[in-house]
């Protein structure tokens, strides 16, 4: 996924990226609702639970689960923020090392019910998805200066070109205002800045700037239709909408890539159900391994791959890009081998064969996912 600079020069700042990571942490924390067993109260314990009034026998209420000790200090509030966002307790430090080096044992333990010590696969997955998106948006400094959300106003030479450009810009704004993905406000601001520049260019050429202040929703729809490609060549075909969308993508590649990037972020959970049929094919008609087992395996596996992308992105930015990529590509199949061997308790030969098959499956699923994202981006 690419990170696109808006025409106005806006990009997601470090504060915005941190906000995205915090959002992921809070989302994962909401799913990971079980209380940590190693959290202990501090100070004097009240005789009854302050929440439900049940007599207390330990540091947690056995009826509602609330802590016996309730802090009222700024230090305690800061601890709650850090703990709630990053979940830096025994679960985190039990889960992360095993996910990296002993993924098979982690998945096997979770499937067999040893769950209190680990972060659940869905909670970990939510955090890695948002953290990866925040990393891509914040440090993704790609050489894409030649890609812009709209045409440069200085390149416009005729009144007709300027009027057509304004129609396209209005259509892009109307389309983005109906979206809710992260960063859409910056994209709209960038296009509006380009629209202002195009209006100035139209005046320089002797044209008249149209009055769009009183546009209604119906007029916005008309603008979108006017800015779209000529659909007559697709009339009556089943792929009419997609073909027309890709024509718009060809005319405005930066906006298209931006939409694909944000759509991929929002729908990244589709990687899990897309992978499950292929996992079933690796163990067809197995009575021992259920679809639930495959789902836990896939979720932890994707979480690790996203975590590796985050690490590679940081190392590539700060140290050496080529070295980071080589290490990642080398360890990825090793991790798959260790994961599938430990989870399904396979022999070495069986694990090697299934690792080769799973490597092909991984690229197949990724290709299907990206194809869907490009199709949705076009639509």
C-alpha positions as CSV (number, residue, x, y, z in Angstrom):
1,X,0.0,0.0,0.0
2,X,1.3,3.4,-0.9
3,X,1.1,6.6,1.2
4,X,0.2,9.5,-1.1
5,X,1.1,13.1,-0.5
6,X,-1.9,15.4,-0.9
7,X,-1.7,18.4,-3.2
8,X,-1.7,20.6,-0.1
9,X,1.4,18.8,1.2
10,X,-0.6,17.2,4.1
11,X,0.5,13.9,5.5
12,X,-0.4,12.0,8.6
13,X,1.7,13.4,11.4
14,X,3.4,11.4,14.2
15,X,0.5,12.4,16.5
16,X,-2.0,11.0,14.0
17,X,0.0,7.8,13.7
18,X,0.1,7.5,17.5
19,X,-3.6,8.0,17.6
20,X,-4.1,5.2,15.1
21,X,-1.9,2.8,17.2
22,X,-3.8,3.8,20.4
23,X,-7.0,3.1,18.5
24,X,-5.8,-0.3,17.7
25,X,-4.7,-1.0,21.2
26,X,-8.1,0.1,22.6
27,X,-9.8,-2.0,20.0
28,X,-7.7,-5.1,20.9
29,X,-8.3,-4.3,24.6
30,X,-12.0,-4.3,24.1
31,X,-11.9,-7.7,22.6
32,X,-9.3,-8.9,25.2
33,X,-11.7,-8.4,28.0
34,X,-10.5,-11.1,30.4
35,X,-8.9,-9.7,33.5
36,X,-5.2,-10.4,34.0
37,X,-4.6,-12.8,36.9
38,X,-1.3,-11.1,37.9
39,X,-2.7,-7.7,38.5
40,X,-2.6,-7.0,42.3
41,X,-4.2,-4.3,44.3
42,X,-2.1,-1.8,46.3
43,X,-2.8,-0.2,49.6
44,X,-5.6,-1.0,52.0
45,X,-8.4,-3.1,50.7
46,X,-11.9,-2.1,51.5
47,X,-14.2,-4.7,53.2
48,X,-16.7,-4.7,50.3
49,X,-16.5,-4.2,46.6
50,X,-17.0,-0.5,45.8
51,X,-18.9,-1.5,42.6
52,X,-21.4,-4.2,43.7
53,X,-21.0,-4.3,47.5
54,X,-19.9,-8.0,47.6
55,X,-17.6,-8.9,50.6
56,X,-14.0,-9.1,49.3
57,X,-11.8,-12.1,49.9
58,X,-9.0,-11.2,47.4
59,X,-7.6,-8.4,45.4
60,X,-10.5,-8.8,42.9
61,X,-14.3,-9.1,43.5
62,X,-15.3,-12.7,42.8
63,X,-18.8,-11.4,41.8
64,X,-18.2,-8.6,39.3
65,X,-14.4,-8.8,38.8
66,X,-13.6,-5.2,39.7
67,X,-10.3,-4.5,41.5
68,X,-10.5,-4.2,45.3
69,X,-8.2,-1.2,45.3
70,X,-9.4,1.8,43.3
71,X,-6.7,4.5,42.7
72,X,-7.4,8.3,42.6
73,X,-4.0,9.5,41.5
74,X,-2.6,10.9,38.3
75,X,0.0,8.2,38.3
76,X,-2.6,5.5,38.5
77,X,-4.5,7.1,35.6
78,X,-1.3,7.1,33.5
79,X,-0.8,3.5,34.4
80,X,-4.3,2.7,33.2
81,X,-3.7,4.5,29.9
82,X,-0.5,2.6,29.2
83,X,-1.9,-0.7,30.3
84,X,-5.2,-0.2,28.4
85,X,-3.5,0.8,25.2
86,X,-0.6,-1.6,25.0
87,X,-1.7,-4.3,27.5
88,X,1.9,-4.5,28.8
89,X,1.4,-7.2,31.4
90,X,2.1,-10.9,31.7
91,X,-0.1,-11.7,28.7
92,X,1.9,-9.5,26.3
93,X,5.2,-10.9,27.4
94,X,4.0,-14.4,27.3
95,X,2.4,-14.0,23.8
96,X,5.0,-12.0,21.9
97,X,8.1,-14.2,22.3
98,X,6.1,-17.4,21.5
99,X,4.5,-15.8,18.5
100,X,7.9,-15.0,17.2
101,X,9.8,-18.2,18.0
102,X,7.4,-20.8,19.2
103,X,4.2,-20.0,17.3
104,X,3.1,-23.7,17.2
105,X,3.2,-24.0,21.0
106,X,1.3,-20.7,21.3
107,X,-1.5,-21.8,18.9
108,X,-1.7,-25.3,20.4
109,X,-1.9,-24.0,23.9
110,X,-4.7,-21.5,23.0
111,X,-6.7,-24.2,21.1
112,X,-6.4,-26.6,24.0
113,X,-7.8,-24.0,26.5
114,X,-4.6,-22.6,28.0
115,X,-5.7,-19.0,27.3
116,X,-5.4,-17.0,30.5
117,X,-1.7,-16.4,29.9
118,X,-2.0,-15.2,26.3
119,X,-3.5,-12.4,24.3
120,X,-6.3,-13.7,22.1
121,X,-5.5,-14.0,18.4
122,X,-8.3,-11.5,17.5
123,X,-7.0,-8.9,20.0
124,X,-3.4,-9.2,18.8
125,X,-4.6,-9.1,15.2
126,X,-6.5,-5.9,15.7
127,X,-3.5,-4.2,17.2
128,X,-1.1,-5.3,14.5
129,X,-3.5,-4.2,11.7
130,X,-3.9,-0.6,13.1
131,X,-0.2,-0.4,14.1
132,X,0.9,-1.4,10.6
133,X,-1.4,1.1,8.9
134,X,-0.1,3.8,11.3
135,X,3.5,2.9,10.4
136,X,2.8,2.9,6.6
137,X,1.1,6.3,6.8
138,X,3.7,7.9,9.1
139,X,7.0,6.7,7.7
140,X,6.1,5.6,4.2
141,X,8.2,8.1,2.3
142,X,8.0,6.6,-1.2
143,X,9.2,8.2,-4.4
144,X,5.8,9.1,-5.7
145,X,6.1,12.8,-6.3
146,X,5.0,12.2,-9.9
147,X,1.7,10.9,-8.6
148,X,-0.8,13.6,-7.6
149,X,-4.4,13.5,-6.6
150,X,-5.3,15.9,-9.5
151,X,-3.7,17.5,-12.5
152,X,-1.4,20.5,-11.8
153,X,-3.2,23.7,-12.5
154,X,-0.1,25.3,-14.2
155,X,-0.4,22.6,-16.9
156,X,-3.8,23.8,-18.0
157,X,-3.7,25.8,-21.2
158,X,-7.3,26.3,-22.3
159,X,-10.6,27.3,-20.7
160,X,-12.1,24.0,-21.7
161,X,-9.4,22.1,-19.9
162,X,-9.9,24.2,-16.8
163,X,-13.6,23.7,-16.8
164,X,-13.2,20.0,-17.2
165,X,-10.7,19.9,-14.4
166,X,-13.1,21.7,-12.1
167,X,-15.8,19.2,-12.8
168,X,-13.5,16.3,-12.0
169,X,-12.3,18.0,-8.8
170,X,-15.8,18.6,-7.6
171,X,-16.6,14.9,-8.4
172,X,-13.6,13.7,-6.4
173,X,-14.6,15.9,-3.4
174,X,-18.2,14.7,-3.5
175,X,-17.0,11.1,-3.7
176,X,-14.6,11.4,-0.8
177,X,-17.1,13.3,1.4
178,X,-19.2,10.2,1.4
179,X,-16.3,8.1,2.8
180,X,-15.3,7.6,6.4
181,X,-11.8,6.1,6.3
182,X,-8.8,7.5,8.2
183,X,-7.2,10.5,6.5
184,X,-10.1,11.3,4.2
185,X,-10.2,14.9,5.6
186,X,-6.6,15.5,4.5
187,X,-7.4,14.1,1.0
188,X,-10.4,16.4,0.7
189,X,-8.4,19.4,1.8
190,X,-5.7,18.6,-0.8
191,X,-8.2,18.4,-3.6
192,X,-9.9,21.6,-2.5
193,X,-6.6,23.4,-2.6
194,X,-6.1,22.2,-6.1
195,X,-9.6,23.3,-7.0
196,X,-8.8,26.8,-5.8
197,X,-5.6,26.8,-7.9
198,X,-7.6,25.6,-10.9
199,X,-10.2,28.3,-10.5
200,X,-7.4,30.9,-10.4
201,X,-6.0,29.4,-13.6
202,X,-9.4,29.6,-15.2
203,X,-9.7,33.3,-14.4
204,X,-6.2,33.9,-15.8
205,X,-7.3,32.3,-19.1
206,X,-10.4,34.6,-19.3
207,X,-13.0,32.1,-18.1
208,X,-15.8,32.4,-15.5
209,X,-15.6,30.5,-12.3
210,X,-18.9,28.5,-11.8
211,X,-20.8,29.1,-8.6
212,X,-20.9,25.7,-6.7
213,X,-21.8,27.1,-3.3
214,X,-25.5,26.2,-3.7
215,X,-24.9,22.7,-5.0
216,X,-27.4,20.1,-3.8
217,X,-27.0,16.4,-3.4
218,X,-28.6,15.9,-6.8
219,X,-26.2,18.3,-8.4
220,X,-23.3,16.5,-6.8
221,X,-24.5,13.3,-8.3
222,X,-24.7,15.0,-11.7
223,X,-21.1,16.2,-11.2
224,X,-19.9,12.7,-10.5
225,X,-21.7,11.4,-13.6
226,X,-20.2,14.2,-15.7
227,X,-16.7,13.5,-14.5
228,X,-17.0,9.8,-15.1
229,X,-15.8,8.2,-18.3
230,X,-18.0,7.5,-21.3
231,X,-19.8,4.3,-20.3
232,X,-21.3,3.6,-23.7
233,X,-18.7,1.0,-24.6
234,X,-19.5,-1.0,-21.5
235,X,-23.3,-0.6,-21.9
236,X,-25.1,-3.9,-21.1
237,X,-22.0,-5.8,-19.9
238,X,-21.7,-7.5,-16.5
239,X,-18.5,-5.7,-15.8
240,X,-19.8,-2.2,-16.8
241,X,-19.3,-0.7,-13.3
242,X,-15.8,-2.1,-12.7
243,X,-14.6,-1.1,-16.2
244,X,-15.9,2.4,-15.8
245,X,-14.3,2.6,-12.4
246,X,-10.9,1.5,-13.8
247,X,-11.2,4.1,-16.5
248,X,-11.6,6.7,-13.7
249,X,-8.6,5.1,-12.0
250,X,-6.5,5.6,-15.1
251,X,-7.5,9.2,-15.3
252,X,-6.7,9.8,-11.6
253,X,-4.3,7.1,-10.4
254,X,-3.4,8.8,-7.1
255,X,-6.9,9.0,-5.9
256,X,-7.5,5.4,-6.9
257,X,-4.4,4.1,-5.0
258,X,-5.4,6.2,-2.0
259,X,-8.9,4.5,-2.0
260,X,-7.3,1.1,-2.4
261,X,-5.0,1.7,0.6
262,X,-7.7,2.8,2.9
263,X,-10.1,0.1,1.7
264,X,-7.4,-2.5,2.4
265,X,-7.0,-1.2,5.9
266,X,-10.7,-1.3,6.7
267,X,-11.3,-4.8,5.2
268,X,-8.0,-6.5,6.2
269,X,-10.1,-8.9,8.3
270,X,-11.1,-10.6,5.1
271,X,-7.7,-12.3,5.0
272,X,-8.9,-14.7,7.7
273,X,-12.0,-16.1,6.0
274,X,-10.2,-16.1,2.6
275,X,-7.5,-18.3,4.1
276,X,-9.7,-20.9,5.8
277,X,-10.8,-22.9,2.8
278,X,-7.2,-23.3,1.8
279,X,-6.3,-24.4,5.3
280,X,-9.0,-27.0,5.1
281,X,-7.5,-28.4,1.9
282,X,-4.2,-29.0,3.8
283,X,-6.1,-31.3,6.2
284,X,-9.1,-32.5,4.2
285,X,-11.7,-34.5,6.1
286,X,-9.6,-34.4,9.3
287,X,-11.6,-35.3,12.4
288,X,-8.9,-34.0,14.7
289,X,-8.5,-30.5,13.4
290,X,-11.6,-28.3,13.2
291,X,-12.2,-25.1,11.3
292,X,-11.8,-23.3,14.7
293,X,-8.2,-24.6,14.9
294,X,-7.5,-23.4,11.4
295,X,-9.0,-19.9,12.3
296,X,-6.7,-19.5,15.4
297,X,-3.7,-20.7,13.3
298,X,-4.5,-18.2,10.5
299,X,-5.1,-15.3,12.8
300,X,-1.9,-15.7,14.8
301,X,0.0,-16.3,11.5
302,X,-1.3,-13.1,9.8
303,X,-0.7,-11.2,13.0
304,X,3.0,-12.2,13.0
305,X,3.4,-11.4,9.3
306,X,2.0,-7.9,9.9
307,X,4.2,-7.5,13.0
308,X,7.2,-8.5,10.8
309,X,6.1,-5.8,8.2
310,X,6.2,-3.2,11.0
311,X,9.6,-4.3,12.2
312,X,11.0,-4.4,8.6
313,X,9.5,-1.0,7.9
314,X,11.3,0.5,11.0
315,X,14.6,-1.2,10.3
316,X,14.5,-0.3,6.6
317,X,13.8,3.4,7.6
318,X,16.4,3.6,10.3
319,X,19.2,1.2,9.2
320,X,19.4,-0.8,6.0
321,X,16.4,-1.5,3.7
322,X,18.0,-4.4,1.8
323,X,19.1,-6.2,4.9
324,X,15.7,-6.0,6.6
325,X,13.9,-7.4,3.5
326,X,16.4,-10.3,3.2
327,X,16.0,-11.2,6.8
328,X,12.2,-11.0,6.6
329,X,12.0,-13.1,3.5
330,X,14.4,-15.7,5.0
331,X,12.6,-16.1,8.3
332,X,9.0,-16.0,6.9
333,X,9.1,-19.6,5.6
334,X,11.0,-20.7,8.8
335,X,8.2,-19.2,10.9
336,X,5.5,-20.9,8.8
337,X,7.3,-24.3,9.2
338,X,7.7,-23.9,13.0
339,X,4.1,-22.7,13.3
340,X,2.4,-25.5,11.2
341,X,4.6,-28.2,12.7
342,X,3.9,-27.3,16.3
343,X,0.2,-26.5,15.8
344,X,-0.7,-29.7,14.0
345,X,2.1,-31.9,15.5
346,X,3.4,-33.0,12.2
347,X,6.5,-34.9,11.2
348,X,9.4,-33.0,9.6
349,X,8.6,-34.2,6.1
350,X,4.9,-33.5,6.4
351,X,5.6,-30.0,7.9
352,X,8.0,-29.2,5.0
353,X,5.5,-30.3,2.4
354,X,2.7,-28.3,3.9
355,X,5.0,-25.3,4.4
356,X,5.7,-25.3,0.7
357,X,1.9,-25.5,0.0
358,X,1.1,-22.9,2.6
359,X,3.6,-20.5,1.0
360,X,1.8,-20.8,-2.3
361,X,-1.5,-20.4,-0.5
362,X,-0.3,-17.2,1.2
363,X,0.5,-15.5,-2.1
364,X,-2.7,-16.8,-3.6
365,X,-4.8,-15.4,-0.8
366,X,-2.9,-12.1,-0.9
367,X,-3.5,-11.9,-4.7
368,X,-7.2,-12.5,-4.2
369,X,-7.4,-9.9,-1.5
370,X,-5.6,-7.3,-3.5
371,X,-7.8,-8.1,-6.5
372,X,-10.9,-7.5,-4.4
373,X,-9.4,-4.2,-3.0
374,X,-8.6,-2.9,-6.5
375,X,-12.1,-3.8,-7.6
376,X,-13.7,-2.1,-4.6
377,X,-11.4,0.9,-5.1
378,X,-12.6,1.2,-8.7
379,X,-16.2,0.9,-7.7
